[in-house]
Amino acid sequence: MTDDLPSKAETTRIPRAHRRSAVGMWALAGSWSAQQLTDGHIPEHMLDELSGTSEDAAWLVTAGFWEVVEDGWQFVEWAPDQPLRAVVLAERAKRAEKMRGWRSRNQVSNPATDEGTNEATDTTTEWFTDPSVKDAQPMPPQKHVQEPALEYSAEFEEWWSLYPRKQAKPDAYKAFKTIRKTTELATLVAGVQAYKLATIGGQKGHLKMPAGWLRDRRWEDEQVVTPTAAGPAVAAPEARARQTMALAGAPVVARIESRHEALGRECEIHPGYPQSEREPCAACERTIGPPEGNQF
């Protein structure tokens, strides 16, 4: 079928009222014949299978697409546009012979039966039927190459031992090597020690990932401190506790101070929170739960 089919003289000889049905059946018949290798011969019994009628066949004969032969019709123009049966069968035989030769050259002897066959070879080469590929060989199996274990430098191990959150070590090592090109090890160690002290009592899930801490140059952050009237600067955790008490108002502060007097000392983990030898501070209770026996 070509792109000039609508304007061909044979097509225009068929009246418009019958053209769609007749030409449609002509196209289906050509496809069937090419598949079945009948060289353009359409048996009479196939007319109904191809959704055609005797009237369609008559118009195709009148237009010059078909001609009447014994037991059916014959395409007037079949070769050389369509492959003939003899040519197709010869090509198939040639490909089959090439496949047999390829298998014969690549057989692996079976030590159990001493036969030149190998089921694995036969199975894996079933796909090869393209005659245009010369001397093709099956792809060898891909070997998995195991990557060597990552070795960390002594400097990184020293810094890593101090960092409070131990996650994604390979990624942290990459960031560490990049940062070390411009930053002294002593600076990184001092920075991580300050960060560790500033985050005592905090949840590890809220800490920066090691690689992120390095890439963001967090050792350059200002350590937050709050000056007090009573004395020197107070570290960030204690400052937060005192700020919370100030915002709570005088009544709450009074109750907390009375509790300090009753309990006698502050929590070492949460400065500003009173505790006793048997009773944890309020912040500890929220973190680890109440002591056994207490019901709320």
C-alpha positions in Angstrom: 0.0 0.0 0.0 1.4 3.4 -1.0 0.5 7.0 -0.2 -0.9 7.6 -3.7 -3.7 5.1 -3.2 -6.5 7.7 -3.0 -5.5 9.2 -6.3 -4.7 6.0 -8.2 -6.7 5.4 -11.4 -7.9 2.0 -10.0 -9.3 3.7 -6.9 -11.2 6.4 -8.7 -12.8 3.8 -11.0 -14.8 2.6 -8.0 -17.9 4.7 -7.2 -17.7 6.7 -4.0 -20.7 4.8 -2.6 -18.7 1.5 -2.8 -15.1 2.8 -2.5 -14.7 2.5 1.2 -16.0 -1.0 1.5 -14.1 -2.3 -1.6 -10.8 -0.7 -0.8 -11.0 -1.6 2.8 -11.5 -5.3 1.9 -8.6 -5.0 -0.6 -6.2 -3.8 2.2 -7.3 -6.6 4.6 -6.8 -9.1 1.8 -3.3 -7.9 1.0 -2.3 -8.1 4.7 -3.6 -11.6 5.0 -1.9 -12.8 1.8 1.5 -11.4 2.9 1.2 -13.2 6.3 0.1 -16.5 4.7 2.6 -16.3 1.8 -0.1 -16.9 -0.9 1.6 -14.5 -3.3 -1.5 -12.3 -3.7 -4.0 -15.2 -4.2 -7.2 -14.7 -2.3 -9.3 -18.0 -2.0 -13.0 -17.6 -2.5 -13.8 -18.9 1.0 -11.7 -16.1 2.5 -14.0 -13.4 1.2 -16.4 -13.6 4.1 -13.6 -13.9 6.7 -12.1 -10.6 5.3 -15.5 -8.8 5.9 -16.0 -8.5 2.1 -18.9 -9.2 -0.3 -19.1 -10.5 -3.8 -20.0 -7.0 -4.9 -16.8 -5.6 -3.3 -14.8 -8.3 -5.2 -16.6 -7.4 -8.5 -15.7 -3.7 -8.1 -12.0 -4.6 -7.4 -12.0 -6.6 -10.6 -13.7 -3.9 -12.5 -11.2 -1.3 -11.2 -8.1 -3.4 -12.0 -7.0 -4.2 -8.5 -7.9 -7.9 -8.8 -8.4 -10.5 -11.5 -10.5 -13.6 -11.4 -8.6 -16.9 -11.1 -9.6 -20.5 -10.3 -10.9 -20.7 -6.7 -10.8 -17.0 -6.1 -9.0 -13.8 -7.1 -5.4 -12.7 -7.7 -3.8 -9.3 -7.0 -2.8 -7.7 -10.3 0.2 -5.9 -8.8 1.9 -8.1 -6.1 5.5 -8.5 -7.0 8.0 -6.9 -6.6 6.4 -4.7 -4.0 5.5 -7.7 -1.8 8.0 -10.6 -1.0 7.2 -13.8 -2.8 6.7 -17.1 -0.9 9.9 -18.7 -2.4 12.0 -15.7 -1.4 10.7 -15.6 2.2 11.2 -19.4 2.7 14.8 -19.2 1.3 15.6 -16.4 3.7 14.2 -18.4 6.6 16.3 -21.4 5.6 19.4 -19.3 5.4 18.9 -17.9 8.8 18.2 -21.3 10.3 21.4 -22.7 8.7 23.4 -19.8 10.1 22.0 -20.4 13.5 22.9 -24.1 13.4 26.5 -23.2 12.4 26.7 -20.7 15.2 25.5 -23.3 17.8 27.9 -25.9 16.4 30.9 -23.5 16.8 29.8 -22.6 20.4 28.8 -26.0 21.8 30.1 -27.0 25.2 30.7 -30.7 25.8 28.8 -32.3 28.6 31.2 -34.4 30.7 28.3 -36.6 32.0 27.1 -37.7 28.6 30.1 -36.7 26.4 27.6 -35.0 24.1 28.3 -31.7 22.4 25.3 -30.0 23.9 24.6 -27.6 26.7 21.1 -26.7 27.7 22.2 -23.3 29.2 24.0 -22.4 26.0 21.0 -23.4 23.8 18.6 -21.5 26.0 20.6 -18.3 26.2 21.1 -18.2 22.4 17.5 -18.7 21.3 17.1 -14.9 20.9 19.8 -14.6 18.1 18.0 -14.7 14.7 19.1 -11.5 13.1 21.2 -12.4 10.0 22.6 -8.9 9.8 24.7 -9.4 13.0 27.9 -11.3 12.0 29.7 -13.6 14.4 27.6 -12.5 17.4 28.5 -13.9 20.7 26.3 -14.0 23.9 27.2 -11.3 26.4 29.4 -12.7 29.2 27.9 -12.6 32.7 28.6 -9.3 34.5 30.9 -9.8 37.5 30.1 -7.9 40.6 33.1 -5.9 41.8 33.0 -5.3 45.5 34.2 -1.8 46.4 37.0 -1.7 49.0 36.1 -0.7 52.5 36.5 3.0 53.2 39.5 3.9 55.3 39.2 7.0 57.5 42.0 9.2 58.4 43.3 9.6 62.0 42.3 13.3 62.1 38.7 12.5 61.1 38.5 9.7 63.6 39.6 12.1 66.3 36.9 14.6 65.3 34.3 11.9 64.8 34.8 10.6 68.4 33.8 14.0 69.7 30.8 14.7 67.6 27.6 13.9 69.6 25.6 12.4 66.8 27.1 9.4 65.0 25.2 9.0 61.7 26.2 8.9 58.0 29.9 8.5 58.6 31.0 8.1 54.9 29.1 11.3 54.0 30.7 13.1 57.0 34.1 12.0 55.9 33.7 13.5 52.5 32.7 16.8 54.0 35.5 16.6 56.5 38.2 16.1 53.7 36.8 19.1 51.9 36.7 21.4 55.0 40.2 20.3 56.1 41.7 22.0 52.9 40.9 25.4 54.4 40.4 24.8 58.1 42.8 23.6 60.8 42.0 20.5 62.7 42.3 22.3 66.1 39.5 24.7 64.9 37.2 21.8 64.0 37.9 20.0 67.3 37.3 23.1 69.4 34.1 23.8 67.4 32.7 20.4 67.9 33.5 20.5 71.6 31.7 23.8 72.0 28.7 22.4 70.1 28.7 19.3 72.3 28.6 21.4 75.4 25.9 23.7 74.1 23.6 20.7 73.3 23.9 18.7 76.6 20.5 17.4 77.6 19.0 17.8 74.1 17.6 15.0 72.0 20.1 13.6 69.5 17.5 13.6 66.8 17.4 17.4 67.0 21.2 17.7 66.5 22.7 18.5 63.1 23.9 15.6 61.0 27.7 15.5 61.1 28.1 16.2 57.3 25.7 19.1 57.5 27.5 20.6 60.5 30.7 20.6 58.5 29.3 21.9 55.3 27.4 24.7 57.1 30.6 25.6 59.0 28.7 25.5 62.2 31.9 25.9 64.3 31.8 29.6 63.3 28.4 30.1 64.9 28.2 32.4 67.9 27.6 30.5 71.1 24.5 31.9 72.6 24.9 33.1 76.2 22.7 35.3 78.4 24.3 37.7 81.0 22.7 37.9 84.5 22.8 40.5 87.2 23.9 38.1 89.8 27.2 37.0 88.2 28.9 35.9 85.0 27.3 34.8 81.8 25.0 31.7 82.0 25.1 29.0 79.4 22.3 28.6 77.0 20.3 25.7 78.7 20.3 27.5 82.1 19.4 30.8 80.4 16.4 29.2 78.8 15.3 27.9 82.2 15.6 31.3 83.9 13.8 33.0 81.0 10.9 30.5 81.3 10.6 31.3 85.0 10.7 35.0 84.4 7.9 34.7 81.8 5.8 32.6 84.1 5.4 35.4 86.6 6.0 36.0 90.4 3.6 33.3 91.8 5.2 30.5 89.8 8.7 31.7 90.6 7.8 31.8 94.3 6.6 28.2 94.2 9.8 27.1 92.4 12.0 28.9 94.9 10.1 27.3 97.8 10.6 23.9 96.2 14.3 24.7 95.9 14.5 25.3 99.6 12.6 22.1 100.4 14.6 19.9 98.0 17.9 21.5 98.6 19.7 21.4 95.2 19.3 21.9 91.3 19.2 19.3 88.6 22.7 18.8 87.1 21.1 18.1 83.7 18.5 20.9 83.7 19.9 23.9 85.6 17.2 25.9 87.3 15.1 22.9 88.1 15.1 21.6 91.7 15.4 17.9 92.6 16.0 15.7 95.6 17.8 12.4 96.1 14.6 10.4 95.5 12.7 12.7 93.2 13.8 13.9 89.7 13.3 17.4 88.5 10.2 18.3 86.4 12.2 18.4 83.2 13.6 14.9 83.8 10.1 13.6 84.6 8.9 14.8 81.2 11.8 13.1 79.5 12.0 9.8 81.3 8.6 9.6 82.9 7.6 9.7 86.6 9.2 7.4 89.2 7.7 4.0 89.8 4.7 4.0 92.0 3.5 7.5 91.1 0.1 7.6 89.4 -1.1 10.5 87.3 
